Amino acid sequence: MTRRQTGVGLTETMLALALGLMLLAAASQVFGSAYQAWRLQGVTARMQDDARLVLQRMAEDIRMAGMFGCLRLEPEDFRVSDAAQAFANPIQITPGNIILVGAALPGLSGPSDWTVLSDCRSWAHVVGSQHVSAGDLFALPVRRLVYQLRDGSLLLLTKTQNARLIDNVRALELSRVGQRVDIRLTLYDRQHQLEQHHQISVAVRNPQGDA
């Protein structure tokens, strides 16, 4: 009379181990895919935020271009030789580059390029040094800003500082269409093979400043 074997045999043990390894591999694959999706989502959101902030800043400066105070400036109002030419063409566009001349917005360090002094009634002078308002004297700081695409980075250049605004820029397309400026910004993250396209159209508020 033979005895019946009891317990778990080698075959059952190997089968259970194989099934466990398969489940572990499947779980690892699912976790890896979820982690990769989470990383891509974070990179996508960061690129979108960077583009939004940069385009918003560019739009604000474009709207201020050609803003030179409360009176229309005449040739005799300029006390510095370089100001007249810059004020006559406050928006200049070349491939990957836009130059803006207008009333300075807060947030940039250093002195302005010019100051428009005026009583806002009968006279105005454009001087090359920075002044402050006092009494009936209105002093408007004016800056020359350059947004420039260089080596995959969008830079903001002023007289006193060069600031890198955003990296991973594949293309910056600018065009003037009537009284608006169209901006198309292409970002590309090489590590994640991710490309984004952003665009904005900005109305020119001070077209009378253009030559």
TIRO-2110 file (N, C-alpha, C; in Angstrom, 1 decimal):
// TIRO-2110
0.9, -1.2, 0.0, N, 1, A
0.0, 0.0, 0.0, CA, 1, A
0.9, 1.2, 0.0, C, 1, A
0.7, 2.1, -1.0, N, 2, A
1.5, 3.3, -1.1, CA, 2, A
0.9, 4.5, -0.4, C, 2, A
1.8, 5.3, 0.1, N, 3, A
1.3, 6.6, 0.7, CA, 3, A
1.1, 7.7, -0.3, C, 3, A
0.1, 8.5, -0.1, N, 4, A
-0.2, 9.7, -1.0, CA, 4, A
0.7, 10.8, -0.5, C, 4, A
1.4, 11.4, -1.5, N, 5, A
2.3, 12.6, -1.1, CA, 5, A
1.5, 13.8, -0.8, C, 5, A
1.9, 14.5, 0.2, N, 6, A
1.2, 15.7, 0.6, CA, 6, A
2.1, 16.9, 0.6, C, 6, A
1.6, 18.1, 0.6, N, 7, A
2.4, 19.3, 0.6, CA, 7, A
2.5, 19.9, -0.8, C, 7, A
3.4, 20.9, -1.0, N, 8, A
3.6, 21.5, -2.3, CA, 8, A
4.8, 20.9, -2.9, C, 8, A
4.7, 20.5, -4.2, N, 9, A
5.8, 19.9, -4.9, CA, 9, A
6.6, 21.0, -5.6, C, 9, A
7.7, 20.5, -6.2, N, 10, A
8.6, 21.4, -6.9, CA, 10, A
8.0, 22.1, -8.1, C, 10, A
7.1, 21.3, -8.8, N, 11, A
6.5, 21.9, -10.0, CA, 11, A
5.5, 23.0, -9.6, C, 11, A
4.8, 22.8, -8.5, N, 12, A
3.9, 23.9, -8.1, CA, 12, A
4.6, 25.1, -7.6, C, 12, A
5.8, 24.9, -6.9, N, 13, A
6.6, 26.0, -6.5, CA, 13, A
7.1, 26.8, -7.6, C, 13, A
7.6, 26.1, -8.6, N, 14, A
8.2, 26.8, -9.8, CA, 14, A
7.1, 27.6, -10.5, C, 14, A
5.9, 27.0, -10.6, N, 15, A
4.8, 27.6, -11.3, CA, 15, A
4.4, 28.9, -10.6, C, 15, A
4.3, 28.8, -9.3, N, 16, A
3.9, 30.0, -8.5, CA, 16, A
5.0, 31.1, -8.6, C, 16, A
6.2, 30.6, -8.6, N, 17, A
7.3, 31.6, -8.7, CA, 17, A
7.3, 32.3, -10.0, C, 17, A
7.0, 31.6, -11.1, N, 18, A
6.9, 32.1, -12.4, CA, 18, A
5.8, 33.1, -12.5, C, 18, A
4.6, 32.7, -12.0, N, 19, A
3.5, 33.6, -12.0, CA, 19, A
3.7, 34.9, -11.2, C, 19, A
4.4, 34.7, -10.1, N, 20, A
4.8, 35.9, -9.3, CA, 20, A
5.7, 36.9, -10.0, C, 20, A
6.7, 36.3, -10.7, N, 21, A
7.6, 37.1, -11.5, CA, 21, A
6.9, 37.8, -12.6, C, 21, A
5.9, 37.1, -13.3, N, 22, A
5.2, 37.8, -14.4, CA, 22, A
4.3, 38.9, -13.8, C, 22, A
3.7, 38.7, -12.7, N, 23, A
2.9, 39.8, -12.1, CA, 23, A
3.8, 41.0, -11.7, C, 23, A
4.9, 40.6, -11.1, N, 24, A
5.8, 41.7, -10.7, CA, 24, A
6.3, 42.5, -11.9, C, 24, A
6.6, 41.8, -13.0, N, 25, A
7.1, 42.5, -14.2, CA, 25, A
6.0, 43.4, -14.8, C, 25, A
4.7, 42.8, -14.8, N, 26, A
3.6, 43.6, -15.3, CA, 26, A
3.4, 44.9, -14.5, C, 26, A
3.5, 44.7, -13.1, N, 27, A
3.3, 45.8, -12.2, CA, 27, A
4.4, 46.9, -12.4, C, 27, A
5.6, 46.4, -12.6, N, 28, A
6.7, 47.3, -12.8, CA, 28, A
6.5, 48.1, -14.1, C, 28, A
6.0, 47.4, -15.2, N, 29, A
5.8, 48.1, -16.5, CA, 29, A
4.7, 49.1, -16.3, C, 29, A
3.6, 48.8, -15.6, N, 30, A
2.6, 49.8, -15.4, CA, 30, A
3.1, 51.0, -14.6, C, 30, A
3.8, 50.7, -13.6, N, 31, A
4.4, 51.8, -12.8, CA, 31, A
5.3, 52.7, -13.6, C, 31, A
6.2, 52.0, -14.4, N, 32, A
7.1, 52.8, -15.2, CA, 32, A
6.4, 53.7, -16.2, C, 32, A
5.3, 53.1, -16.8, N, 33, A
4.5, 53.9, -17.8, CA, 33, A
3.8, 55.1, -17.1, C, 33, A
3.3, 54.8, -15.9, N, 34, A
2.6, 55.9, -15.2, CA, 34, A
3.6, 57.0, -14.8, C, 34, A
4.8, 56.5, -14.3, N, 35, A
5.8, 57.5, -13.9, CA, 35, A
6.3, 58.4, -15.1, C, 35, A
6.5, 57.7, -16.3, N, 36, A
6.9, 58.5, -17.5, CA, 36, A
5.8, 59.4, -17.9, C, 36, A
4.5, 59.0, -17.8, N, 37, A
3.4, 59.9, -18.2, CA, 37, A
3.4, 61.1, -17.2, C, 37, A
3.6, 60.8, -15.9, N, 38, A
3.6, 61.9, -14.9, CA, 38, A
4.8, 62.9, -15.2, C, 38, A
5.9, 62.4, -15.6, N, 39, A
7.1, 63.3, -15.9, CA, 39, A
6.7, 64.1, -17.2, C, 39, A
6.2, 63.5, -18.2, N, 40, A
5.8, 64.3, -19.4, CA, 40, A
4.8, 65.3, -19.1, C, 40, A
3.8, 65.0, -18.2, N, 41, A
2.8, 65.9, -17.9, CA, 41, A
3.4, 67.1, -17.2, C, 41, A
4.4, 66.9, -16.3, N, 42, A
5.1, 68.0, -15.6, CA, 42, A
5.9, 68.8, -16.5, C, 42, A
6.6, 68.2, -17.5, N, 43, A
7.4, 69.0, -18.5, CA, 43, A
6.5, 69.8, -19.3, C, 43, A
5.3, 69.2, -19.8, N, 44, A
4.4, 69.9, -20.6, CA, 44, A
3.8, 71.2, -19.9, C, 44, A
3.5, 71.0, -18.6, N, 45, A
2.9, 72.1, -17.9, CA, 45, A
4.0, 73.2, -17.7, C, 45, A
5.2, 72.8, -17.4, N, 46, A
6.3, 73.8, -17.2, CA, 46, A
6.5, 74.6, -18.5, C, 46, A
6.6, 73.9, -19.6, N, 47, A
6.8, 74.6, -20.9, CA, 47, A
5.6, 75.6, -21.2, C, 47, A
4.4, 75.1, -20.9, N, 48, A
3.2, 76.0, -21.2, CA, 48, A
3.3, 77.2, -20.3, C, 48, A
3.7, 77.1, -19.0, N, 49, A
3.8, 78.2, -18.1, CA, 49, A
4.9, 79.2, -18.6, C, 49, A
6.0, 78.6, -18.9, N, 50, A
7.1, 79.5, -19.4, CA, 50, A
6.7, 80.3, -20.6, C, 50, A
6.1, 79.6, -21.6, N, 51, A
5.6, 80.3, -22.8, CA, 51, A
4.6, 81.4, -22.5, C, 51, A
3.7, 81.1, -21.6, N, 52, A
2.6, 82.0, -21.3, CA, 52, A
3.2, 83.3, -20.6, C, 52, A
4.1, 83.1, -19.7, N, 53, A
4.7, 84.3, -19.0, CA, 53, A
5.6, 85.1, -20.0, C, 53, A
6.3, 84.5, -20.9, N, 54, A
7.1, 85.2, -21.9, CA, 54, A
6.3, 86.0, -22.8, C, 54, A
5.3, 85.3, -23.4, N, 55, A
4.4, 86.0, -24.3, CA, 55, A
3.6, 87.1, -23.7, C, 55, A
3.2, 87.0, -22.4, N, 56, A
2.6, 88.0, -21.7, CA, 56, A
3.5, 89.2, -21.5, C, 56, A
4.7, 89.0, -21.2, N, 57, A
5.7, 90.1, -21.0, CA, 57, A
5.9, 90.8, -22.4, C, 57, A
6.1, 90.0, -23.4, N, 58, A
6.3, 90.6, -24.7, CA, 58, A
5.1, 91.5, -25.2, C, 58, A
3.9, 90.9, -24.9, N, 59, A
2.7, 91.7, -25.3, CA, 59, A
2.6, 93.0, -24.5, C, 59, A
3.0, 93.0, -23.3, N, 60, A
2.9, 94.3, -22.5, CA, 60, A
3.9, 95.3, -23.1, C, 60, A
5.1, 94.9, -23.4, N, 61, A
6.1, 95.8, -23.9, CA, 61, A
5.7, 96.3, -25.3, C, 61, A
5.1, 95.4, -26.1, N, 62, A
4.6, 95.9, -27.5, CA, 62, A
3.5, 96.9, -27.3, C, 62, A
2.6, 96.7, -26.4, N, 63, A
1.6, 97.7, -26.2, CA, 63, A
2.1, 99.1, -25.7, C, 63, A
3.2, 99.1, -25.0, N, 64, A
3.8, 100.3, -24.5, CA, 64, A
4.7, 101.0, -25.6, C, 64, A
5.1, 100.2, -26.6, N, 65, A
5.9, 100.8, -27.7, CA, 65, A
5.3, 102.0, -28.3, C, 65, A
6.0, 103.1, -28.5, N, 66, A
5.5, 104.3, -29.1, CA, 66, A
4.8, 105.2, -28.1, C, 66, A
4.7, 104.8, -26.8, N, 67, A
4.1, 105.6, -25.8, CA, 67, A
5.2, 106.6, -25.2, C, 67, A
5.1, 107.9, -25.5, N, 68, A
6.1, 108.8, -25.2, CA, 68, A
5.5, 110.0, -24.4, C, 68, A
4.4, 109.8, -23.7, N, 69, A
3.9, 110.9, -22.9, CA, 69, A
2.6, 111.5, -23.4, C, 69, A
2.3, 112.7, -22.9, N, 70, A
1.0, 113.2, -23.1, CA, 70, A
1.0, 114.2, -24.3, C, 70, A
2.1, 114.6, -24.8, N, 71, A
2.2, 115.6, -25.9, CA, 71, A
2.9, 114.9, -27.1, C, 71, A
2.4, 115.3, -28.3, N, 72, A
3.1, 114.9, -29.5, CA, 72, A
4.5, 115.5, -29.6, C, 72, A
5.5, 114.8, -29.8, N, 73, A
6.9, 115.3, -29.8, CA, 73, A
7.2, 115.8, -31.2, C, 73, A
7.9, 117.0, -31.2, N, 74, A
8.4, 117.6, -32.4, CA, 74, A
9.9, 117.4, -32.5, C, 74, A
10.5, 117.6, -33.7, N, 75, A
11.9, 117.4, -33.8, CA, 75, A
12.8, 118.3, -32.9, C, 75, A
12.3, 119.5, -32.6, N, 76, A
13.1, 120.4, -31.7, CA, 76, A
13.0, 120.0, -30.2, C, 76, A
12.1, 119.0, -29.9, N, 77, A
12.0, 118.6, -28.5, CA, 77, A
13.1, 117.6, -28.1, C, 77, A
13.8, 117.1, -29.0, N, 78, A
14.9, 116.1, -28.7, CA, 78, A
16.2, 116.8, -28.3, C, 78, A
16.7, 116.5, -27.1, N, 79, A
17.9, 117.1, -26.7, CA, 79, A
19.1, 116.1, -26.8, C, 79, A
18.9, 114.9, -27.3, N, 80, A
19.9, 113.9, -27.6, CA, 80, A
19.7, 113.4, -29.0, C, 80, A
20.8, 113.2, -29.7, N, 81, A
20.7, 112.9, -31.1, CA, 81, A
20.2, 111.5, -31.4, C, 81, A
20.4, 110.5, -30.6, N, 82, A
20.0, 109.1, -30.9, CA, 82, A
18.5, 108.9, -30.6, C, 82, A
17.9, 109.8, -29.8, N, 83, A
16.5, 109.6, -29.4, CA, 83, A
15.5, 109.7, -30.6, C, 83, A
15.7, 110.8, -31.4, N, 84, A
14.8, 111.1, -32.5, CA, 84, A
14.6, 109.9, -33.4, C, 84, A
15.7, 109.2, -33.8, N, 85, A
15.6, 108.1, -34.7, CA, 85, A
14.9, 106.9, -34.0, C, 85, A
15.3, 106.7, -32.8, N, 86, A
14.7, 105.5, -32.0, CA, 86, A
13.2, 105.8, -31.8, C, 86, A
12.8, 107.0, -31.5, N, 87, A
11.4, 107.3, -31.2, CA, 87, A
10.6, 107.2, -32.5, C, 87, A
11.2, 107.5, -33.7, N, 88, A
10.5, 107.5, -34.9, CA, 88, A
10.1, 106.1, -35.4, C, 88, A
10.7, 105.1, -34.9, N, 89, A
10.4, 103.7, -35.3, CA, 89, A
10.5, 102.8, -34.1, C, 89, A
9.4, 102.9, -33.2, N, 90, A
9.5, 102.2, -32.0, CA, 90, A
9.3, 100.7, -32.0, C, 90, A
8.9, 100.1, -33.2, N, 91, A
8.8, 98.7, -33.3, CA, 91, A
9.6, 98.3, -34.6, C, 91, A
10.7, 97.5, -34.4, N, 92, A
11.5, 97.0, -35.5, CA, 92, A
11.6, 95.5, -35.4, C, 92, A
11.3, 94.9, -36.5, N, 93, A
11.3, 93.4, -36.5, CA, 93, A
12.2, 92.9, -37.5, C, 93, A
13.1, 92.0, -37.1, N, 94, A
14.0, 91.2, -38.0, CA, 94, A
13.8, 89.8, -37.6, C, 94, A
14.3, 88.8, -38.4, N, 95, A
14.2, 87.4, -38.1, CA, 95, A
14.7, 87.1, -36.7, C, 95, A
13.8, 86.5, -35.8, N, 96, A
14.2, 86.2, -34.5, CA, 96, A
14.6, 87.3, -33.6, C, 96, A
14.1, 88.5, -33.9, N, 97, A
14.5, 89.7, -33.2, CA, 97, A
13.4, 90.8, -33.2, C, 97, A
13.1, 91.4, -32.1, N, 98, A
12.2, 92.6, -32.1, CA, 98, A
12.8, 93.6, -31.2, C, 98, A
12.8, 94.9, -31.7, N, 99, A
13.3, 96.0, -30.9, CA, 99, A
12.1, 96.9, -30.6, C, 99, A
11.9, 97.2, -29.3, N, 100, A
10.8, 98.0, -28.9, CA, 100, A
11.3, 99.3, -28.1, C, 100, A
10.7, 100.4, -28.4, N, 101, A
11.1, 101.6, -27.7, CA, 101, A
9.8, 102.2, -27.2, C, 101, A
9.7, 102.4, -25.9, N, 102, A
8.5, 103.0, -25.3, CA, 102, A
8.6, 103.2, -23.8, C, 102, A
7.5, 103.6, -23.2, N, 103, A
7.5, 103.9, -21.8, CA, 103, A
7.9, 102.6, -21.0, C, 103, A
8.7, 102.8, -20.0, N, 104, A
9.3, 101.6, -19.3, CA, 104, A
8.3, 101.1, -18.3, C, 104, A
8.1, 99.8, -18.3, N, 105, A
7.3, 99.1, -17.4, CA, 105, A
8.2, 98.7, -16.1, C, 105, A
7.5, 98.6, -15.0, N, 106, A
8.3, 98.2, -13.8, CA, 106, A
8.9, 96.8, -13.9, C, 106, A
9.9, 96.5, -13.2, N, 107, A
10.4, 95.1, -13.1, CA, 107, A
11.8, 95.0, -13.7, C, 107, A
12.3, 96.0, -14.4, N, 108, A
13.7, 96.0, -15.0, CA, 108, A
14.6, 96.9, -14.1, C, 108, A
15.8, 96.4, -13.9, N, 109, A
16.8, 97.1, -13.1, CA, 109, A
17.5, 98.1, -14.0, C, 109, A
18.2, 99.1, -13.4, N, 110, A
19.0, 100.0, -14.1, CA, 110, A
18.2, 101.2, -14.6, C, 110, A
18.9, 102.3, -15.0, N, 111, A
18.3, 103.5, -15.5, CA, 111, A
17.7, 103.3, -16.9, C, 111, A
16.8, 104.2, -17.2, N, 112, A
16.1, 104.2, -18.5, CA, 112, A
17.1, 104.7, -19.5, C, 112, A
16.8, 104.5, -20.8, N, 113, A
17.6, 105.0, -21.9, CA, 113, A
17.4, 106.5, -22.1, C, 113, A
16.2, 106.9, -22.0, N, 114, A
15.8, 108.4, -22.1, CA, 114, A
14.7, 108.7, -21.1, C, 114, A
14.5, 110.0, -21.0, N, 115, A
13.4, 110.5, -20.2, CA, 115, A
12.6, 111.6, -20.9, C, 115, A
11.3, 111.5, -21.0, N, 116, A
10.5, 112.6, -21.6, CA, 116, A
10.1, 113.5, -20.4, C, 116, A
10.5, 114.7, -20.4, N, 117, A
10.1, 115.7, -19.5, CA, 117, A
9.1, 116.6, -20.1, C, 117, A
8.0, 116.9, -19.3, N, 118, A
6.9, 117.7, -19.9, CA, 118, A
6.0, 118.2, -18.8, C, 118, A
5.3, 119.3, -19.1, N, 119, A
4.3, 119.8, -18.2, CA, 119, A
2.9, 119.3, -18.6, C, 119, A
2.9, 118.5, -19.7, N, 120, A
1.7, 118.0, -20.2, CA, 120, A
0.7, 119.0, -20.7, C, 120, A
1.2, 120.2, -21.0, N, 121, A
0.3, 121.3, -21.5, CA, 121, A
0.9, 122.0, -22.7, C, 121, A
2.2, 122.4, -22.6, N, 122, A
2.7, 123.2, -23.7, CA, 122, A
4.1, 122.8, -24.1, C, 122, A
4.8, 122.1, -23.4, N, 123, A
6.2, 121.7, -23.8, CA, 123, A
6.6, 120.3, -23.4, C, 123, A
7.6, 119.8, -24.1, N, 124, A
8.1, 118.5, -23.8, CA, 124, A
9.6, 118.4, -24.3, C, 124, A
10.4, 117.8, -23.5, N, 125, A
11.8, 117.6, -23.9, CA, 125, A
12.2, 116.2, -23.7, C, 125, A
13.0, 115.6, -24.6, N, 126, A
13.6, 114.3, -24.5, CA, 126, A
15.0, 114.4, -24.1, C, 126, A
15.4, 113.9, -23.0, N, 127, A
16.8, 114.0, -22.5, CA, 127, A
17.4, 112.6, -22.3, C, 127, A
18.7, 112.5, -22.2, N, 128, A
19.3, 111.2, -22.2, CA, 128, A
19.6, 110.7, -20.8, C, 128, A
19.3, 111.4, -19.8, N, 129, A
19.5, 111.0, -18.4, CA, 129, A
18.2, 110.7, -17.7, C, 129, A
18.2, 110.0, -16.6, N, 130, A
17.0, 109.7, -15.9, CA, 130, A
16.7, 110.8, -14.9, C, 130, A
15.4, 111.1, -14.9, N, 131, A
14.9, 112.2, -14.0, CA, 131, A
13.6, 111.6, -13.3, C, 131, A
13.2, 112.3, -12.3, N, 132, A
12.0, 111.9, -11.5, CA, 132, A
11.0, 113.1, -11.6, C, 132, A
9.7, 112.7, -11.5, N, 133, A
8.7, 113.7, -11.5, CA, 133, A
8.8, 114.6, -10.2, C, 133, A
8.5, 115.9, -10.4, N, 134, A
8.5, 116.8, -9.2, CA, 134, A
7.6, 118.0, -9.5, C, 134, A
6.6, 118.2, -8.7, N, 135, A
5.7, 119.3, -8.9, CA, 135, A
4.9, 119.2, -10.2, C, 135, A
5.0, 120.2, -11.0, N, 136, A
4.3, 120.1, -12.3, CA, 136, A
5.1, 119.4, -13.4, C, 136, A
6.3, 119.0, -13.0, N, 137, A
7.1, 118.3, -14.0, CA, 137, A
6.8, 116.8, -14.1, C, 137, A
6.4, 116.4, -15.3, N, 138, A
6.1, 115.0, -15.5, CA, 138, A
7.3, 114.3, -16.2, C, 138, A
7.8, 113.3, -15.6, N, 139, A
9.0, 112.6, -16.1, CA, 139, A
8.6, 111.1, -16.5, C, 139, A
8.7, 110.8, -17.8, N, 140, A
8.4, 109.5, -18.3, CA, 140, A
9.7, 108.7, -18.7, C, 140, A
10.1, 107.7, -18.0, N, 141, A
11.2, 106.9, -18.4, CA, 141, A
10.9, 106.1, -19.7, C, 141, A
11.8, 106.1, -20.6, N, 142, A
11.7, 105.4, -21.9, CA, 142, A
12.8, 104.4, -22.0, C, 142, A
12.5, 103.2, -22.4, N, 143, A
13.5, 102.2, -22.6, CA, 143, A
13.6, 101.6, -24.0, C, 143, A
14.7, 101.2, -24.4, N, 144, A
14.9, 100.4, -25.6, CA, 144, A
15.1, 98.9, -25.2, C, 144, A
14.2, 98.1, -25.7, N, 145, A
14.2, 96.7, -25.3, CA, 145, A
14.4, 95.8, -26.6, C, 145, A
15.2, 94.8, -26.4, N, 146, A
15.5, 93.9, -27.5, CA, 146, A
15.2, 92.5, -27.1, C, 146, A
14.2, 91.9, -27.7, N, 147, A
13.9, 90.4, -27.6, CA, 147, A
14.6, 89.7, -28.7, C, 147, A
15.5, 88.8, -28.3, N, 148, A
16.4, 88.2, -29.3, CA, 148, A
16.5, 86.7, -29.1, C, 148, A
16.4, 85.9, -30.2, N, 149, A
16.6, 84.5, -30.1, CA, 149, A
18.1, 84.2, -30.4, C, 149, A
18.7, 83.5, -29.4, N, 150, A
20.1, 83.2, -29.6, CA, 150, A
20.5, 81.9, -29.0, C, 150, A
21.0, 81.0, -29.8, N, 151, A
21.4, 79.6, -29.4, CA, 151, A
20.3, 78.9, -28.6, C, 151, A
19.1, 79.0, -29.1, N, 152, A
18.0, 78.2, -28.4, CA, 152, A
17.4, 78.9, -27.2, C, 152, A
17.9, 80.1, -26.9, N, 153, A
17.3, 80.8, -25.7, CA, 153, A
16.8, 82.2, -26.2, C, 153, A
15.7, 82.6, -25.5, N, 154, A
15.1, 83.9, -25.8, CA, 154, A
15.6, 84.9, -24.7, C, 154, A
16.3, 85.9, -25.2, N, 155, A
17.0, 86.9, -24.3, CA, 155, A
16.2, 88.2, -24.4, C, 155, A
16.3, 88.9, -23.2, N, 156, A
15.8, 90.3, -23.2, CA, 156, A
17.0, 91.2, -22.9, C, 156, A
17.3, 92.0, -23.8, N, 157, A
18.5, 92.9, -23.8, CA, 157, A
18.1, 94.3, -23.5, C, 157, A
18.8, 94.9, -22.5, N, 158, A
18.6, 96.4, -22.3, CA, 158, A
20.0, 97.0, -22.2, C, 158, A
20.0, 98.3, -21.9, N, 159, A
21.3, 99.0, -21.9, CA, 159, A
22.2, 98.5, -20.7, C, 159, A
21.6, 98.0, -19.7, N, 160, A
22.3, 97.6, -18.5, CA, 160, A
22.3, 96.1, -18.2, C, 160, A
21.5, 95.3, -18.8, N, 161, A
21.4, 93.9, -18.5, CA, 161, A
21.0, 93.0, -19.7, C, 161, A
21.4, 91.8, -19.6, N, 162, A
21.0, 90.7, -20.6, CA, 162, A
20.4, 89.6, -19.8, C, 162, A
19.1, 89.4, -19.9, N, 163, A
18.4, 88.4, -19.2, CA, 163, A
17.9, 87.3, -20.1, C, 163, A
18.2, 86.0, -19.6, N, 164, A
17.7, 84.9, -20.4, CA, 164, A
16.3, 84.6, -19.8, C, 164, A
15.3, 84.7, -20.7, N, 165, A
13.9, 84.5, -20.3, CA, 165, A
13.5, 83.0, -20.4, C, 165, A
13.8, 82.3, -21.4, N, 166, A
13.4, 80.9, -21.6, CA, 166, A
14.3, 80.2, -22.5, C, 166, A
14.5, 78.9, -22.2, N, 167, A
15.4, 78.0, -23.0, CA, 167, A
14.5, 77.1, -23.8, C, 167, A
15.2, 76.2, -24.6, N, 168, A
14.5, 75.2, -25.4, CA, 168, A
13.6, 75.9, -26.5, C, 168, A
14.1, 77.0, -27.0, N, 169, A
13.3, 77.7, -28.1, CA, 169, A
13.8, 77.2, -29.4, C, 169, A
12.9, 76.6, -30.2, N, 170, A
13.3, 76.1, -31.5, CA, 170, A
13.1, 77.2, -32.5, C, 170, A
12.0, 78.0, -32.4, N, 171, A
11.8, 79.1, -33.4, CA, 171, A
11.0, 80.2, -32.7, C, 171, A
11.3, 81.5, -33.2, N, 172, A
10.6, 82.7, -32.8, CA, 172, A
10.3, 83.4, -34.1, C, 172, A
9.0, 83.5, -34.4, N, 173, A
8.5, 84.1, -35.6, CA, 173, A
7.7, 85.4, -35.3, C, 173, A
8.1, 86.5, -35.8, N, 174, A
7.4, 87.8, -35.5, CA, 174, A
7.1, 88.4, -36.9, C, 174, A
5.9, 89.0, -36.9, N, 175, A
5.4, 89.7, -38.1, CA, 175, A
4.5, 90.9, -37.7, C, 175, A
4.6, 91.9, -38.5, N, 176, A
3.8, 93.1, -38.3, CA, 176, A
2.7, 93.1, -39.4, C, 176, A
1.5, 93.0, -38.9, N, 177, A
0.3, 93.0, -39.9, CA, 177, A
-0.6, 94.1, -39.5, C, 177, A
-0.5, 95.2, -40.3, N, 178, A
-1.3, 96.4, -40.0, CA, 178, A
-0.9, 96.9, -38.6, C, 178, A
-1.9, 97.1, -37.8, N, 179, A
-1.7, 97.6, -36.4, CA, 179, A
-1.7, 96.5, -35.4, C, 179, A
-1.1, 95.4, -35.7, N, 180, A
-0.9, 94.3, -34.7, CA, 180, A
0.4, 93.6, -35.0, C, 180, A
0.9, 93.0, -34.0, N, 181, A
2.2, 92.2, -34.1, CA, 181, A
1.8, 90.7, -33.7, C, 181, A
2.1, 89.8, -34.6, N, 182, A
1.9, 88.4, -34.4, CA, 182, A
3.1, 87.7, -34.0, C, 182, A
3.0, 86.9, -32.9, N, 183, A
4.2, 86.2, -32.4, CA, 183, A
3.9, 84.7, -32.3, C, 183, A
4.8, 83.9, -32.9, N, 184, A
4.7, 82.5, -32.9, CA, 184, A
6.0, 81.9, -32.2, C, 184, A
5.8, 81.2, -31.1, N, 185, A
6.9, 80.7, -30.4, CA, 185, A
6.8, 79.1, -30.4, C, 185, A
7.9, 78.5, -30.8, N, 186, A
8.0, 77.1, -30.8, CA, 186, A
9.1, 76.6, -29.8, C, 186, A
8.6, 75.8, -28.8, N, 187, A
9.5, 75.2, -27.8, CA, 187, A
9.7, 73.7, -28.1, C, 187, A
10.9, 73.3, -27.8, N, 188, A
11.3, 71.8, -28.0, CA, 188, A
12.2, 71.3, -26.9, C, 188, A
11.7, 70.3, -26.2, N, 189, A
12.4, 69.7, -25.1, CA, 189, A
13.1, 68.4, -25.7, C, 189, A
14.4, 68.5, -25.9, N, 190, A
15.1, 67.4, -26.6, CA, 190, A
15.1, 66.1, -25.8, C, 190, A
15.2, 66.3, -24.5, N, 191, A
15.3, 65.1, -23.6, CA, 191, A
14.0, 64.2, -23.7, C, 191, A
12.8, 64.9, -23.8, N, 192, A
11.6, 64.2, -23.8, CA, 192, A
10.9, 64.2, -25.2, C, 192, A
11.7, 64.7, -26.2, N, 193, A
11.1, 64.8, -27.6, CA, 193, A
9.8, 65.4, -27.6, C, 193, A
9.6, 66.5, -27.0, N, 194, A
8.3, 67.2, -26.8, CA, 194, A
8.4, 68.6, -27.5, C, 194, A
7.5, 68.8, -28.4, N, 195, A
7.4, 70.1, -29.1, CA, 195, A
6.1, 70.8, -28.8, C, 195, A
6.1, 72.1, -28.6, N, 196, A
4.9, 72.9, -28.4, CA, 196, A
4.9, 74.1, -29.2, C, 196, A
3.7, 74.6, -29.7, N, 197, A
3.6, 75.8, -30.4, CA, 197, A
2.7, 76.7, -29.7, C, 197, A
3.1, 78.0, -29.6, N, 198, A
2.3, 79.0, -28.9, CA, 198, A
2.3, 80.2, -29.8, C, 198, A
1.2, 81.0, -29.7, N, 199, A
1.1, 82.2, -30.5, CA, 199, A
0.2, 83.2, -29.9, C, 199, A
0.4, 84.4, -30.2, N, 200, A
-0.4, 85.5, -29.7, CA, 200, A
-0.4, 86.7, -30.7, C, 200, A
-1.4, 87.4, -30.8, N, 201, A
-1.5, 88.6, -31.6, CA, 201, A
-1.7, 89.8, -30.7, C, 201, A
-0.9, 90.9, -30.8, N, 202, A
-0.9, 92.0, -29.9, CA, 202, A
-1.3, 93.3, -30.7, C, 202, A
-2.3, 94.0, -30.3, N, 203, A
-2.6, 95.3, -30.9, CA, 203, A
-1.6, 96.3, -30.6, C, 203, A
-1.2, 97.1, -31.6, N, 204, A
-0.3, 98.2, -31.4, CA, 204, A
-1.1, 99.4, -30.9, C, 204, A
-0.9, 99.9, -29.7, N, 205, A
-1.7, 100.9, -29.2, CA, 205, A
-1.3, 102.3, -29.6, C, 205, A
0.0, 102.5, -30.0, N, 206, A
0.5, 103.8, -30.3, CA, 206, A
1.0, 103.8, -31.7, C, 206, A
0.2, 103.6, -32.8, N, 207, A
0.7, 103.6, -34.1, CA, 207, A
1.2, 104.9, -34.6, C, 207, A
0.8, 106.0, -34.0, N, 208, A
1.3, 107.3, -34.4, CA, 208, A
2.7, 107.5, -34.2, C, 208, A
3.4, 106.6, -33.4, N, 209, A
4.8, 106.8, -33.2, CA, 209, A
5.6, 106.2, -34.4, C, 209, A
5.0, 105.4, -35.3, N, 210, A
5.8, 104.8, -36.3, CA, 210, A
6.1, 105.8, -37.4, C, 210, A
7.2, 105.6, -38.0, N, 211, A
7.6, 106.4, -39.2, CA, 211, A
6.9, 106.0, -40.4, C, 211, A
END
